[in-house]
Structure formats: C-alpha cells, structure tokens
Amino acid sequence: MFRNPNKKELIYFLAVIVLYLSGLAYVYVHNLSFSSLYKYGLLQPKGIIGEEVRLTEIETPLSLNIPQVLWYIYIKSSAVLVELFQYWIIGMLIAAGLVVFVPWEKVKKKMGYGGFGSNFVAVFVGAVIPICSCGIVPVLAGMVEAGIPLGPTMAFLIGAPMLNLPAVFMTAGILGWKLAIGRILGTFGIALAVGQVISYWQRKERFLRRLVKINAVPSISKELREFAFEVGKKLATNPQGLRTEELAPNNEDKLFLLGEAGILDRNKENKWHFPQTSRLGGTINTTSACFVLPTGDKDIPFGQRIIRLITTAWDFFLQLNYYLVLAVLIAGAIKVIIPTNLIVNFVGGKSLNSVLVSSFIAVLAYVCTYVEVPTALALIHKGMGGGATLSYLLGGPGLSLPSIVMLSGVFKPKVLWLYVGISFIGCVLAGYIFNLF
C-alpha cells in the first residue's frame, strides 16, 4: 500500500525522526516548557508570560568552540522541527485531500490558467484560512496537483502567511490599524503582481513539470484516463517519444491536457514523452505505461479514496523531507548566529530607519507566523520607523530563508526566484510608500 522509500528518502525520513525526538528529549531533560516548544519552537524556561513568551529562549553562548556551536544549531533546529512538524503533517493531509477529492479537469476547465479574479480570490482565501508559513508548503503541492493554476497558488502562498486574519488583528491591536491596513494593501499588491506574472508564464508554457518539482498524479475523468492508458502503451515501447500524428492523430488537445496535468511532456522536436521526475537530486525516467494510470474523480469508493489520501500524503512526505530537514537546520543556524534578541538590540535605532535593511533582515531572520508582531514591537521600541516595520511584517513570515528552502522542493528555480524577487521588491516599495503617508 505504501511506497517504499529509496535510499536517500529513507535517510531523510530517519533524520526527521531523530531531530524530532532530540527536541523532546532536550526539553524533558532540562525541565523546559513543552508549551513553548510546540507553540513557538522555542527552548524556553517555564514560567515566562506575556509577549516575552514568543521571544525568550535559552541563551546560546557564541564562541570559537565549533563543536559547541554545532550542538546548539542542532538542538535549536530540533526545536524548530517539533513546532513545524504538526503543521507539516496537517499540510500533507490537506495536500493529499486536494489531489484525491478535487476533480482536476473541472478545476482546470473553470479556472484555466488563472487571472486577476482568481488571484484576488486566492489572496482573500489565504487571509481567511489561518495556515502559517510552516505548514503551507505541502498545501501548495496539493493545490498544484489538484489543477489549481500556479498564479492563484502563488497568490495564496503570499496571502496565507503575510495576511491571515489572526496576524492582521494582532498587528492592529499591538502596532495600530495604520500598519494593519498597510499590511493588507501591501500583501494584496505583492500577491497580485506575482500571481499575474505566473499566470502568464503557465499560459505560455502549458507543461506543468517545467515549472514545478513535486510529483503526484491528479484525479481525472474516466475518458481522459483511458486515453492516457492508450498513449502510455505506445510510449512504453517508444521511450524516445512520438509526434502527435504518430501518438494520437487529431487528439493534440487531449495530449496538451495530459501535459498540463504533468503526465506528459514534449521536447524541442515536438515529440511527446514521459516527464523525468526529479527526487532528492536523482532522476526517475518514467517510461512505464503504469505512470499514466491516474485515478478518476467519481468511480472510486470512499474507503479507497481515504486509503489513497493516506498513501498520497506519505508520498508527498517522502518527496519533501529533504527540504524540511535542510530548512530547519538553516533556521537553527540563524537562531544561534543571529538570535532574535540580537536583532532587536543590534539593528534598533537609526540603523533600522532604512526600509531596505529591514527587508533584508526579514529574509535572514527566522520568524514563523504570529511571532513577527511582538518582534516588530520590540524593534519599534528600539527606534524602527513605520515603513521599515511594515517591510519587516510583510517579509518576515513568508520570505525567510528557511521558507524559501522549503518552497524550492515544490517550484522550479525560475518560479521560486520570481516569487522571491517580486516579494522582496514589494516589501521595500510598501515600506517606502508607507513612509510617504
């Protein structure tokens, strides 16, 4: 029932388990707060109250003792993983549910390649559904495989961590409605800009596998599934590819539909072939007709769908574990080398009046959703200006380096860099415009 992991997948699966247990063991042995561990990923003494509970962590002695520094990076990475893992698993199940229960062709027919209206709705939905930046990556994978266009998917990616309702009300209550409104307008501006460019790219490119890395076969109609099977039988004996007239005369539209579902690809010689799926740096050449046997959206009993949901979530989990481990290790290193308190003390005052500097800090600092507001409050007390604060609030939740690493497991480089580039520029522009008012 469950796919057996390959060697690399098994290594990273075990790494996740060991890291997770290490975080729990450290908190238990040192009599720290399990509540802070699960809520904020912090190794925190018991009894901390108020806003300090989101910021306070055991001190990390910075020294030239490399083994000691590496140990603290490891143990703080494990704490980040414990907090993130619960959202990660929920995200995997949501992603698998989208693949299994959402009829791909109906979504494709209704939404096409996306557009301004779809992108706007996606940002709004992201604001309403409280999915933090820690758990959104697998959800994005499920959205892509369910047929939701990349434009709205990216708009949702930006809207969910930057703008979700709890964070907006927290911003208004702690920092004021002026910054909260700036956060809303800034997020919509950035999300719509990214969504529109990505929608144009997907409309032009058409082949999903050229834009995304993740691999899961979507639910499609019985008719298209039977067509895919016939195409697969021909390609199984012609792995070098076939042109449309050789593969499926007068059915190029259906071939493109399979291409948009990620089931087929076409090379520069206009030959259709199976896509090559990259996993953990390796390449799997899918030259078997079995690859193009996706499930339908109507003719599977509910119990079998639940089984497929679990197996699909497991497959997503194996594919993304490498990026999860890498992201938490980077987050742990950031927390040791550039802890939150150091940021507050070092970059406060006039040095943080620069919107550009605060945007860079948002990328380099590891700040999970809901922690960016009390951190920003501490920075304001150190003298940070309004525009710089807004840039930090926009960039902190969704544009941090660990988040970018996790997203690299879903999107190809050009999509990822577009997201990072426009988002960063958007954060800077939002901050400068805010200062004008």
N, C-alpha and C positions, 0 to 999 in steps of 0.2 A: 504493500500500500504506500509506504513512504519511500521516496527516492533515497538510495544510499549516497552519502556524500563522497566526493572524490577526496584525494589525499589532502589537498590544500583546504578544502571546505571543512574537513574533519579537524585539522589543526586549529582553524579559527573558531570552530564551534567549541572545542575544548578550552581555547583561550578565553572565550566569553564566560564559560562556567567557572574557570579558575579565578578570573578577575572578580566576578560577582561574589563568590564565596569568600574571597580575600577581604572585600569591603565589609561584609557582615562580620567576619571573624575579628577584624581590627576594632570595629565599634564595640563588639561584645567584650573583648579582652581589655580594652582601655576604658570601659564604662562610659561610652559617649552616647549621644542621643540618636536613637533609631529613627525618631520622627524627623529630625533634620536631615538624616541620611536619605530617607525616601522622598521627602518633600523638595529638598534643595540640592541634594548631592553633596552635603557639607559634613565634614568630620568635626562635629561641634560638641563642646561640653554640655551637660544637662543644665537646665535652669535658665537658659537665655530667653528673654521675652522681648516683645515689641518688634520694631523694624530691624533691630540688630540680629534677629533670628535668621534673617535672609542673607546676612553678610558675614557673620562671625564664623571663623574656622580656626582650628588649631594652628599655632604658629609653625611656619616652615623655616628652619634655620638655613639661611643661604651661606654656603661655604664652598671651599675648594675640595671638600671631601666628596668626590664624584659618586662613590657607592651610596653615600647617604642621600645625596640629591636624587639619584635614580630611584632609591627606595621610596622617597616621598612622592616622586612623579608617579610611580606605580600605584601606591596606596591611594593617592588622590584621584587617579584615573579609575580605580576600582569603585570609589565613592560616586563618581560621575556616572559610571555604568549602572550602579544599583538604582539611582534615581531615574536614569533614562530607560532602563530595561522594561519597566512596566508599561511605559508609553510605546516602546518599540514593539512589544508583543501585541498590544491593542491595535497598533497601526498595521501590523502584519495581518491580523484577522479582518480588519476593515478592508485592507487591500485585496485579500483573497475573496471576501464577500462581494466586492465590486466586480472582480473577474468572473465569479461563478454565477451571480444572480442578475447582473446587469446585462441585458441583451445588446451586444456590441453593435450589430447592424442598425438597430433602432436609434441608438445614441448617435452613430455616425450619420444616419440619414437626417436626424433632427438638428444636429449641431454642426455638421460639415467640418470645416477647418477652424471654426471659431470666428470671432469678430468682436466688435466693440460691445454689443449687447451681452454676448456670452461671457466676455471677460469681466464686464461690470458685475454681472450676477455672481461670478465666481469669487470676486473680491468680497462682495457682500456676504456670501455664504461662509467664506473664510473668517469674516469678522464675527459671525454668529456662532459658528462651531468652535468651541474652545480647544483646538488642537495646538499644543505648544510645538516649538521648533524641534524638540527632542523626538517627537513621535510622528512627525509629518512625512518623513522621507518614505517609509513603506506605503503610506496612504497615497502618495504621489504615484508610486509604481502601480498600484491598483487602479488609479484613475486612468493612467496611460493605457494599461492593458484592457480596461473596460471600454475603450473607444472614445473617452473624453479628449477633445483636441488639446494639443500642447499649450496653446495660448491661454485658454481658461485654466488649465492645470497650473501653469506658472503664475497666473494671477492669483489663484487660490494659495499657492505656495507662499506668496508675498503677503497676502491678506491675513492668513491664519495666525502666524506668529507676531506680525507687526501690529495688528489691529484688533485682535479678538476682544470681545466686549468686556471681560473682566479686566484686561490690561487698560482699556480706554477709561473705565470708571476709576481704576486705581490711579491712573495718570491725572484725571480730573480732580480726584479727592486729595491727592498728595501734592501735585505740582500745579494745579489750576486748569480751568477749562480752556484757556488760550492755548496751552501746549497740547491739550487733548484734541482740540479742533485741528491744530496744526498737524498732529499725528494722523488724524483721519484723512485730511486732504493730501498730505504727503504720501501716505500709503496708497490711496487710490491713484494718484498721479504716477507713482513708480510702477504699480501693478499693471495699469492700463498700457503704459509705454512698453513694458516687457511683453505683455500679452499680445499687443498688436504686431510687434516685430516677429514674435514666434509664430503667430497665426499665418503671417505672410510666408515665412520660411516653410511651414508644413504644407501650405497650399502649393508652393513651388516645388518642394522636394518630393512629397507624397509618400515616400518609403520611410516608415516609422523607424526601422532599425538603423537608419543613418543618423538619427537624432537621439535615440535612447539606447541604453545598455541592457536594461532589465529584460528578462525573457519569461513570458508566461502566455500560453495560448488562450485567446479570448473565446467567449461563448458566441457562436454564430449559428445561423439558420441551418436547417437540415439540407436545404437545396445547395447552399454555398459549401456546406461540409462535404456533400457528395461530390461537388465539383472539385474541391480541394483534394479529395482522395484520388480522383482520376488524374489530376495534374501530378500529384505526388507519385503515382505509379510510373508515369512517364519520366519524371525527373530522377527517380531512384535508379533507373538504368542509363540516364544521361546526366551525370552529376556536373558536367561542364556547362550545362544549360541549354535551353532551346528557345528559339524565337517564337513570337506569338503564333505565326502561321503553322509552326511545327507542333506547338504545345496545345493550343486551344484556339483554332481559327474562329474569327467572329466573336470571340469572348474576351477581348482585351480589357473591357471594363471590369469583368469579374477578376481578371488577373491583377489589375491595379487595386481592386478591393482587398484581395489577399495580401498585396504588398503593403497597403495601408494598415492591415491588421498585424503586420510583422511576420507573416507566414512565408512570403516570397520576397525576392529582391531581383533587380535587373541590372546587369553590368553595362559598361560603355558600348559593348557590341549589341546591345538590346536583346541579350539572351536572359531569359528568366531562370533563376536558380534558387536553391535554398540559401537563406542567410547564414552567415557564420556568426555564432553566438559566443561572445567573449565572457569567460567567467574567471575571475581572480587572475587575470593576466594570461590565461590559456585560451585556446580557440577550439571550439567544438564545431566541426563541419557537419551540419545536419543533413545527411544525404539519404535519409530513410523516409519512406512514404508515411511511416507512423507519425512523423513530426507534424504532418498536416492533417491530423485527425482531432481537431478541437471538438469540444462538446457543444451540444445545441442548447438553446435557451428555453425549450418547452418540454422536451421529451425525456427528461431525467427525473426520477422520483426524488422527493425532497430529502430523504435519508441519504441517498447517494450524493446529492449536492452538498450536504453537510460534510460527508467524508471527503469530497473533492475540495471543499473550503479548507479543511484542515491540512490536506496534503499540499495544496497550493500555498498556504501560509508557510508551511515547512520549507517549500522550495524557495520562496522569497527569502526566508530566514537564512538559508544556506548561501544564497547568492549575495546577500548584503552583509554578512557577518564580518568580512574583511574590512569593510568601510566603517563598521561600527567600532571595531577594535582600534583601528587607526585613529578615528575621531576622538575616542575617549582618551587615548594616550596623548594626543595633541592637547586636549583640554586639560589633562593632568599636568602636562609640562607648563602650560600657560598659567595655571593656578599656582604652581610652585615658583616659576620665574617671574611672573607678573601677577601677583595676587591682587584681589580687589582692593584691599586696603592700601596697597602700594600705589595703585592707580589713583585712588582718591587723594592721597597725600601728595603724590608726585606731580600730577597734572592739574591740580587745582589752581585757582587764582588766574592771573592774566594769561598764563601759558595756554589755558584752555578756552580763551576767548575766540580762538580760531576754530571755525566750523570744520575746516579740512582736517585738523588734528583730531578732533573728537570723532570724525568719521573713521579715521584710521584706527583709533582706539577701539571703536565698536567691532572692527574686524579682528583685531589682535586679542581682545579680551574675550574670555569665555563667559557669556551671560545667557542663561536659559530664561525663557519667557517668565514674566512676573518678578524677576529679580532685577530687571533693568531699571524699574521705577525707584526703589529705595537707593540703588546705586547712583542714579541720576540726582536724587535729592541730596545725597552726601556730596556729590560733585558741585551742585549749586551752592551748598554751604561753603565750599572752598573757592567760590567765585566764578563758576562756569556761567557763561551767558545763555540767553534764551535760545538763540539759533543753534549753538553748539549742543545744547541739551536736546533739542528736537532731533538733530542729526544722530546723536547717540541713541535716543529712544527708537528711532527707525532702524538703525543698523545693528544694534546690539542683539535683538532676538533672532533675526534671520540671516545675518550676514557675517556671523563669526566664523573663524577658520574651521573649527570642528564641524559646523553645519555645512560649510562648503565641501569639506571632505566627504561627508555622508551623501550629499547630493551628487558627487562625482560617481557614485555607484549606480545612479539612475540615468543621468544625462551624459551625452557625448560632450567633449570639451567645448565645441563652439556654442552649444546651448548654455552650458554652465558659465562660460565667460561672458556671454551676453547678459545673463541674469546678474552676475556679479558686477559687471561694468555699469549697466544702466542703474542698478540698485545703488551702487556707490555714488555715482554722479547725482542720482536723485536725492540721496541723503544730504549731499553737500548743497545742492540747489535749494532744497527745502529749508535748510538752516539759514542760508543767506537771505532768502525771500522772507522768512520769519523775522529776521532782524530788521527788515525794511518797515515792518509794521509795529 
